[in-house]
Amino acid sequence: RIVSNLLPTIKSVEECVAALKNSNLLFMGYNIVLSDPEGAWLLEVYKKNLNVRRLADREVVTNHFSVLDHGPKRLEDYPSSFCRLELGRERIAGIESEAELFAFLSYRDPDENRSIWRESPAFKTVSSTILNLKAGTVKRAHG
């Protein structure tokens, strides 16, 4: 909720990071992708711990933590997250248009662990977001 409340008032990712660091909140664990005119960043937040790193062009992010010690760390811990990360890394270089990217984000595979868009009884994808910093657009893909 704090990030949602901050978004209308902040001008940079740096301001958001400072507000999170200065809050007295304990976070359950979130991967947050934020962008501003300077680029895009991944924030991993768990309890009072916060890691911020700049995202590279065409970087793929799934929902497990890569830096903070929280949540699954191995394929066996959370197969679908790690399989989706691998699949995204394999295919991102060949995607040449926003339409292809939207199609990929909606990709469903008979092997649930290799589906980008999931609709199993246990897990359901709500949306995926595309940040196009060059065009200054944010678009949500809905399955």
C-alpha positions in Angstrom: 0.0 0.0 0.0 2.8 2.4 0.7 4.1 2.2 -2.9 0.6 2.8 -4.3 0.2 5.9 -2.0 3.6 7.2 -3.0 3.2 6.9 -6.8 1.1 10.0 -7.3 3.6 12.2 -5.3 7.1 11.0 -6.1 9.2 12.1 -9.1 11.9 9.4 -9.1 12.7 5.9 -8.0 15.2 7.4 -5.6 12.4 9.2 -3.7 10.4 5.9 -3.5 13.4 4.0 -2.2 14.1 6.7 0.4 10.5 6.6 1.6 10.6 2.8 1.9 13.8 2.9 3.8 12.5 5.5 6.2 9.2 3.7 6.8 8.6 1.6 10.0 6.9 -1.1 8.0 7.8 -4.7 7.9 7.2 -6.1 4.4 6.0 -9.6 3.7 8.2 -9.8 0.6 7.8 -8.1 -2.7 9.5 -7.7 -6.0 8.7 -4.2 -7.3 9.7 -2.9 -10.7 9.7 0.9 -10.9 10.8 3.3 -13.6 11.5 6.9 -14.0 13.2 9.0 -16.8 16.5 7.6 -15.8 15.7 3.9 -16.2 14.0 0.9 -14.5 14.9 -0.7 -11.2 14.0 -3.8 -9.4 13.3 -3.4 -5.7 13.4 -6.6 -3.5 11.7 -5.8 -0.2 11.4 -8.2 2.8 10.8 -7.2 6.4 13.2 -4.2 6.8 15.6 -5.4 4.1 15.7 -3.6 0.7 17.8 -4.3 -2.3 17.7 -2.0 -5.3 19.3 -2.7 -8.7 19.0 -1.1 -12.1 17.5 -3.4 -14.7 19.3 -4.1 -18.0 17.6 -3.7 -21.3 15.3 -6.7 -22.0 15.8 -8.1 -18.5 13.3 -10.7 -17.3 12.0 -10.7 -13.8 9.8 -13.3 -12.2 8.5 -13.5 -8.6 11.3 -15.1 -6.7 14.1 -13.1 -5.0 17.6 -13.0 -6.6 19.5 -11.1 -3.9 17.6 -11.0 -0.5 17.5 -14.2 1.5 13.8 -14.8 1.3 11.7 -17.4 -0.5 12.8 -20.1 -3.0 16.4 -20.3 -4.1 16.5 -23.4 -6.2 14.4 -24.9 -9.0 13.1 -27.6 -6.7 11.7 -24.9 -4.3 9.5 -23.2 -6.9 9.7 -24.9 -10.3 7.3 -22.6 -12.2 9.0 -19.4 -11.2 12.5 -20.6 -12.2 11.2 -22.3 -15.4 9.4 -19.1 -16.4 12.6 -17.1 -15.7 14.6 -19.4 -17.9 12.0 -19.4 -20.7 11.8 -15.6 -20.6 15.6 -15.3 -20.8 15.7 -17.7 -23.8 13.0 -15.9 -25.8 13.4 -12.2 -24.9 16.3 -11.6 -27.4 14.1 -12.8 -30.3 11.1 -10.6 -29.5 11.1 -7.7 -31.9 7.8 -6.0 -31.4 5.4 -5.1 -28.6 2.8 -7.4 -30.1 5.2 -10.3 -29.9 6.0 -9.4 -26.3 2.3 -9.4 -25.4 1.8 -12.7 -27.1 4.7 -14.2 -25.1 3.3 -12.8 -21.8 0.1 -14.7 -22.6 2.0 -18.0 -23.5 0.4 -21.1 -22.1 2.2 -24.5 -22.2 0.8 -27.9 -21.4 3.5 -28.1 -18.8 2.2 -25.6 -16.2 5.8 -25.0 -15.1 6.7 -23.6 -18.5 3.6 -21.4 -18.9 4.1 -17.7 -18.6 0.4 -17.1 -18.1 -0.9 -19.5 -15.4 -4.4 -20.5 -14.6 -4.1 -23.5 -12.4 -6.3 -24.0 -9.3 -3.3 -23.2 -7.1 -1.9 -20.2 -9.0 -3.4 -17.6 -11.3 -1.6 -14.8 -13.2 -3.5 -11.5 -12.8 -1.5 -9.4 -15.1 1.9 -8.7 -16.5 3.3 -5.2 -17.2 5.4 -3.9 -20.0 7.5 -0.8 -19.3 8.6 0.9 -22.5 10.9 3.6 -21.3 11.8 4.9 -24.8 8.1 5.5 -25.7 7.2 6.5 -22.1 4.4 3.9 -21.9 3.2 1.3 -19.4 0.9 -1.4 -20.6 -0.7 -4.4 -18.9 -1.1 -7.7 -20.5 -4.2 -9.6 -19.5 -4.5 -13.3 -20.3 
